[in-house]
Amino acid sequence: MIRRTRKDPDRPTGAEIQAAEHEAAKQRILAQAEAERTPLDDTTQAVPDRRRR
């Protein structure tokens, strides 16, 4: 069994890896939400109830 006797400063810890994965997931969700967002201009246009004859 191999044991590290001293901590390798260049190697990320489990908490750092988890934080990076969390941030990446957050960015993916925000990007998807932005892609699916309805522009404000489309939601503020008035739509008539009836057609004019």
Residue pairs with C-beta under 8 A, 6 or more apart in sequence:
12 20
